[in-house]
Amino acid sequence: MAATAAGSAVSARQPGPRGDHDQMRRVRADGAQGFGWLAGRLGLRGQAPRTDEAGHRHATWLELFLDIIFVYALAAVVARLGNDPTPSPRAVLAVIGLFVVVQWAWVGQVYYDTRFDPDDALHRLLVLGALVGAGTMTLGVDEVPESVLLTIGYLIVRGVLLLLYLRARTTSPMARSVTSVYLIGFGAGWLIWLASLAAPNTLRPTLWIVAMIIELATPWVGKGRLNRWPVDNRHLPERIGQFTIIVLGSALANLLFAVPDHPRPHMIVAAGMAFVVPAAVWWVYTTFVTTRLTQRRLRGGQAYGYLHIPLGGSLLLLGWALGQVVRLIDDNVDRLPLELRLLLAASVVVWTVCGLALYWLWSRPSGARLAITGYGVISVSVITATVREPRLMLLLLSAAIVGYAVLLTRRLAAARQESADEPER
């Protein structure tokens, strides 16, 4: 009765082949007396999210539509660095901070969808409102902290998320327990973001940092409750993987924009060598995701989500740095600036270490896995520290990362076999 009165009906998700989603619930608006009738008259009644033959949840068209605006948001974030190959630490930190805000705005919706997976009319309209908020954030990125557009956009996106959790709260006792964690933590962060509208420009970034610390800490502080209602272990890696592909797409865009309209042969070769790096990153990442090593160990998904924040930020900066190297080759520069080489090294090292940490979610790394990570970190660090000539550095860097990708792919294949041989739990 309570669920119906709230305009929601609950149906249990069918358990997957491992029986690990038997606690999942769907939020429905089919029982709404007013809005449900209107939605039906307008032909807006939703359907259950797509599943495959085994009953596994996949991204809906609405989720993919939401992703589009974040493509532009990421482009706006990295565009703040401009084309200066010697960015200041403050500029880099600002880009990293804005990336965290943008990714966190996106991630919040994903974690809601993976536990409560509606596709009814009210849910669609609310998410479309969030999309407007994401667009507002995109427009405000370039003028932070003077402009209030970023703040207003974030308030809209997170406000919609809070409304969705309020809607889901009444569907079951378990839902009430889970949504309480998010409503308290995210609600506190939302209020601080709201207060920042009245703060001076110089104080706003401080308030944003405080709000983000509270929001980022919320899933970890509440992991006891959240782990009792595990995430969808197919849907969450798929969605986070799609965002990672979007970030890689931004990296490729930086490379393409760095190539002149009528490139000379040596520029085509340079761009090709630079392309090898994000291609190898894609190869390694998708190989890891398709092995599904962490599938049975996601639980609340906190560690998996947290690790993708530095991983995604490193890939965003890596794409920008590679674009700058290509531009400098076009300008016939003989030596790469130290700042650019440091940014390249830091980006690859962070990506490599995050990959090791994701592997650790499955099992304690063996000596071979640690040695592969060591090779990646040391080789890239040595190359960027000692080689200043752009073409040679790009050639050696590409070769080192390809070698790392080959070694890690072989190790992941062996790990997948080990996982297949494990008894079911």
C-alpha positions in Angstrom: 0.0 0.0 0.0 2.8 2.4 0.9 4.6 1.8 -2.4 1.4 2.3 -4.4 0.5 5.4 -2.6 4.0 6.8 -3.4 3.4 6.0 -7.0 5.7 3.0 -7.2 5.2 -0.7 -7.5 8.1 -3.1 -6.7 9.0 -6.2 -8.6 11.9 -8.4 -7.7 14.7 -8.7 -10.2 15.2 -12.2 -11.4 18.4 -13.7 -10.0 21.3 -14.1 -12.5 23.2 -17.3 -13.1 25.1 -16.9 -9.8 22.0 -15.8 -7.9 23.7 -12.6 -6.7 20.9 -10.1 -7.6 18.1 -11.6 -5.7 17.8 -8.5 -3.5 17.6 -6.1 -6.4 14.3 -4.2 -6.8 12.8 -2.1 -9.5 11.0 1.2 -9.0 7.9 1.5 -11.1 5.4 4.2 -11.6 2.7 1.9 -13.1 0.6 2.3 -9.9 0.5 6.0 -9.9 -3.1 7.2 -9.9 -2.5 10.5 -11.6 0.8 10.6 -13.4 0.6 6.9 -14.5 -2.7 7.5 -16.1 -1.4 10.6 -17.9 1.7 8.8 -19.0 -0.4 6.0 -20.4 -2.6 8.4 -22.4 0.5 10.0 -23.9 2.1 6.7 -24.7 5.0 7.3 -22.3 4.7 4.1 -20.2 8.2 2.7 -19.8 9.5 -0.8 -20.2 11.9 -2.9 -18.2 15.6 -2.2 -18.9 17.2 -4.4 -21.5 18.5 -7.8 -20.4 20.2 -10.5 -22.4 19.3 -14.1 -22.6 20.9 -14.8 -19.2 18.9 -12.0 -17.6 21.9 -9.6 -17.2 21.2 -5.9 -17.1 22.5 -3.6 -19.8 22.5 0.1 -20.4 19.2 1.7 -21.5 18.8 4.1 -24.3 18.2 6.8 -21.7 21.5 6.1 -20.0 23.4 6.3 -23.3 21.6 9.5 -24.2 22.8 11.0 -20.9 26.4 10.1 -21.8 26.3 12.4 -24.8 26.4 15.6 -22.8 29.3 14.4 -20.7 31.4 14.0 -23.9 31.2 17.8 -24.3 31.7 18.3 -20.5 35.0 16.4 -20.7 36.1 18.4 -23.7 35.3 21.7 -21.9 37.3 20.5 -18.9 40.5 19.6 -20.8 40.2 22.7 -23.0 41.0 24.8 -19.9 44.7 23.8 -20.4 44.7 25.4 -23.8 47.8 24.8 -26.1 50.5 25.9 -23.7 52.9 22.9 -23.4 54.1 24.1 -20.0 50.9 24.2 -17.8 51.3 25.4 -14.3 50.6 23.0 -11.4 47.6 25.1 -10.5 46.1 24.8 -13.9 46.6 21.0 -13.9 45.0 20.7 -10.4 42.0 22.8 -11.5 41.4 20.5 -14.5 41.7 17.4 -12.2 39.2 19.0 -9.7 36.7 19.8 -12.5 37.1 16.3 -13.9 36.3 14.8 -10.5 33.1 17.0 -10.3 32.0 16.0 -13.8 32.7 12.3 -13.3 31.0 12.2 -9.9 27.9 13.9 -11.3 27.8 11.1 -13.9 28.7 8.3 -11.5 25.9 9.2 -9.1 23.2 8.4 -11.7 25.0 5.1 -12.5 24.9 3.8 -9.0 21.2 4.7 -8.7 20.4 2.9 -12.0 22.3 -0.2 -11.0 20.2 -0.8 -7.9 16.9 0.8 -9.0 16.5 0.3 -12.7 13.3 1.9 -13.9 12.6 3.2 -17.3 9.1 4.7 -16.8 7.9 8.1 -17.8 8.6 9.9 -14.5 12.1 8.5 -14.3 12.8 9.6 -17.9 11.6 13.1 -17.4 13.7 13.5 -14.2 16.8 12.2 -16.0 16.2 14.6 -18.9 16.2 17.3 -16.3 19.5 16.1 -15.1 20.8 16.2 -18.6 19.9 19.9 -18.7 21.9 20.3 -15.5 24.9 18.6 -17.1 24.7 20.9 -20.0 24.7 23.9 -17.7 27.8 22.5 -16.0 29.5 22.2 -19.4 28.8 25.9 -20.2 30.1 26.9 -16.8 33.4 25.0 -16.8 35.4 27.6 -18.7 34.5 30.5 -16.4 35.0 28.8 -13.0 34.9 30.2 -10.3 33.4 33.5 -11.5 30.4 32.0 -13.2 27.6 30.3 -11.2 26.6 28.0 -14.1 28.8 25.1 -12.9 27.2 25.4 -9.5 23.7 25.6 -10.8 24.2 22.7 -13.2 25.6 20.5 -10.4 22.8 21.4 -8.1 20.3 20.3 -10.8 22.0 17.0 -11.5 22.4 16.1 -7.8 19.0 17.5 -6.9 17.4 15.1 -9.5 19.4 12.2 -8.0 18.2 13.1 -4.5 14.6 13.1 -5.8 15.1 9.7 -7.4 16.4 8.3 -4.1 13.4 9.8 -2.3 11.1 8.1 -4.8 12.9 4.7 -4.3 13.0 5.1 -0.5 9.4 3.8 0.2 9.7 0.7 -2.0 11.1 -1.7 0.7 12.9 -1.7 4.1 16.2 -2.5 2.3 15.7 0.4 -0.1 15.1 2.7 2.9 18.4 1.6 4.5 20.4 2.2 1.3 18.8 5.5 0.3 19.3 6.9 3.8 23.0 6.7 3.2 22.9 8.7 0.0 20.2 11.2 1.1 22.1 12.2 4.2 25.6 12.4 2.6 24.7 13.7 -0.8 22.1 16.0 0.8 24.7 17.6 3.0 27.0 18.1 0.0 24.1 19.6 -2.0 23.4 22.2 0.7 27.1 23.3 0.7 27.0 23.6 -3.1 23.9 25.7 -2.7 25.5 27.9 0.0 28.5 28.5 -2.4 26.1 30.6 -4.7 26.2 33.3 -2.1 29.9 33.1 -1.3 32.6 35.3 -2.8 34.4 34.0 -5.9 37.6 33.3 -3.9 35.7 31.2 -1.3 33.7 29.1 -3.7 36.4 26.5 -4.6 37.0 25.9 -0.9 33.3 25.2 -0.3 33.2 22.9 -3.4 36.1 20.9 -2.1 34.4 20.5 1.3 31.2 19.4 -0.4 33.0 16.9 -2.6 34.9 15.4 0.3 31.6 14.8 2.1 30.0 13.3 -1.0 33.0 11.1 -1.9 33.2 9.8 1.6 29.5 9.0 1.8 29.6 5.6 0.0 32.7 4.5 2.0 31.2 5.5 5.3 28.0 3.8 4.5 29.5 0.7 2.9 28.1 -1.6 5.7 24.6 -0.8 4.5 25.4 -0.6 0.8 27.2 -3.9 0.7 24.0 -5.6 1.9 22.4 -4.5 -1.3 25.1 -5.2 -3.9 25.3 -3.5 -7.3 24.6 -5.3 -10.5 27.9 -6.9 -11.3 27.4 -6.7 -15.0 25.7 -3.4 -15.4 28.1 -1.3 -13.2 31.4 -2.4 -15.0 29.7 -1.9 -18.3 28.6 1.6 -17.5 31.9 2.7 -15.9 33.7 1.1 -18.9 31.5 3.2 -21.2 32.6 6.4 -19.4 36.2 5.3 -19.7 35.8 4.8 -23.4 34.4 8.4 -23.6 37.5 9.6 -21.8 39.7 7.8 -24.3 37.6 9.3 -27.1 38.5 12.7 -25.7 42.2 11.7 -25.8 41.8 10.7 -29.5 40.1 14.1 -30.2 43.1 15.9 -28.7 45.4 14.0 -31.1 43.2 14.7 -34.1 43.0 18.4 -33.4 46.8 18.5 -33.1 47.3 17.3 -36.6 47.4 20.1 -39.3 44.9 20.1 -42.1 47.4 19.0 -44.7 49.9 17.0 -42.7 53.3 16.2 -44.1 54.5 12.5 -44.0 56.5 13.0 -40.8 53.4 14.4 -39.1 51.3 11.4 -40.1 54.0 9.1 -38.7 54.1 11.1 -35.4 50.3 11.0 -35.1 50.3 7.3 -35.7 52.9 6.7 -33.0 50.8 8.8 -30.6 47.7 6.9 -31.5 49.3 3.7 -30.4 49.3 4.8 -26.8 45.5 5.3 -26.3 44.9 2.2 -28.5 47.1 0.1 -26.1 45.3 1.6 -23.1 41.9 0.6 -24.7 43.3 -2.9 -25.4 44.4 -3.4 -21.8 41.3 -2.0 -20.2 38.7 -3.8 -22.3 40.7 -7.1 -21.9 40.5 -6.6 -18.1 36.8 -5.8 -18.1 35.9 -8.7 -20.4 37.7 -11.2 -18.1 35.2 -10.2 -15.4 37.7 -11.0 -12.7 36.1 -8.6 -10.2 32.5 -9.6 -11.0 31.9 -11.7 -7.9 33.7 -9.3 -5.6 32.1 -5.9 -6.4 29.6 -5.9 -3.5 28.7 -2.3 -3.1 31.1 -1.3 -5.8 32.8 1.5 -3.8 36.5 0.5 -4.5 35.7 -0.1 -8.2 34.1 3.3 -8.6 36.7 5.2 -6.6 39.7 3.7 -8.6 38.2 4.9 -11.9 38.4 8.5 -10.7 42.2 8.8 -10.9 42.2 6.3 -13.8 39.9 8.5 -15.9 41.7 11.7 -14.9 45.0 10.3 -15.9 43.7 9.3 -19.3 42.2 12.7 -19.9 45.6 14.4 -19.2 47.4 11.7 -21.2 45.4 12.6 -24.3 46.1 16.3 -23.9 49.8 15.7 -23.3 50.1 13.5 -26.4 48.4 16.2 -28.4 50.9 18.8 -27.3 53.8 16.5 -28.3 52.3 16.2 -31.8 51.9 20.0 -32.0 55.5 20.5 -30.9 56.7 18.0 -33.6 54.8 20.1 -36.2 56.5 23.2 -34.9 59.9 21.5 -35.3 60.8 21.8 -31.6 63.9 20.0 -30.7 63.3 19.5 -27.0 60.2 18.8 -25.0 59.6 21.0 -21.9 60.1 19.3 -18.5 56.5 20.1 -17.5 55.1 18.2 -20.4 57.3 15.2 -19.9 56.4 15.1 -16.2 52.7 15.2 -17.1 53.1 12.4 -19.6 55.0 10.2 -17.0 52.5 10.9 -14.2 49.5 10.1 -16.4 50.9 6.8 -17.5 52.1 5.8 -14.0 48.8 6.6 -12.4 46.9 4.6 -15.1 49.3 1.7 -14.5 49.0 1.8 -10.7 45.2 2.0 -10.9 45.2 -1.0 -13.2 47.1 -3.0 -10.6 44.7 -1.8 -7.9 41.7 -3.0 -10.0 43.4 -6.4 -10.4 43.9 -6.5 -6.6 40.1 -6.4 -6.2 40.1 -9.9 -7.6 43.2 -11.4 -6.1 46.5 -10.5 -4.4 48.9 -9.8 -7.3 51.5 -12.4 -8.0 55.2 -11.7 -8.5 54.6 -11.7 -12.3 51.8 -9.2 -12.1 53.9 -6.9 -9.9 56.8 -7.2 -12.2 54.7 -6.2 -15.2 53.6 -3.1 -13.3 57.1 -2.3 -12.3 58.2 -2.6 -15.9 55.5 -0.2 -17.0 56.3 2.4 -14.3 60.1 2.2 -14.7 60.3 2.2 -18.4 57.9 5.1 -18.9 59.7 7.1 -16.1 63.1 6.5 -17.6 62.0 7.4 -21.1 60.3 10.7 -20.2 63.1 11.7 -17.8 66.0 11.1 -20.2 64.7 11.5 -23.7 63.9 15.1 -24.8 63.7 14.8 -28.6 60.0 14.6 -29.4 60.0 12.0 -32.1 62.4 9.6 -30.3 60.5 10.0 -27.0 57.2 9.3 -28.7 58.6 6.2 -30.4 60.1 4.8 -27.2 57.0 5.6 -25.2 54.7 3.9 -27.7 57.0 0.8 -27.8 57.1 0.6 -24.0 53.4 0.8 -23.6 52.8 -1.7 -26.3 55.2 -4.1 -24.5 53.3 -3.5 -21.3 50.0 -4.2 -23.0 51.3 -7.5 -24.5 52.7 -8.7 -21.2 49.6 -7.7 -19.2 47.2 -9.3 -21.8 49.0 -12.6 -21.4 48.8 -12.3 -17.6 45.1 -11.5 -17.8 44.4 -14.5 -20.0 46.1 -16.7 -17.4 44.2 -15.0 -14.6 40.9 -15.6 -16.5 41.7 -19.3 -16.6 42.5 -19.3 -12.9 39.2 -17.6 -12.2 37.3 -20.1 -14.4 38.8 -23.0 -12.4 37.7 -21.5 -9.0 34.7 -23.2 -7.4 31.5 -21.3 -7.4 30.8 -19.5 -4.1 
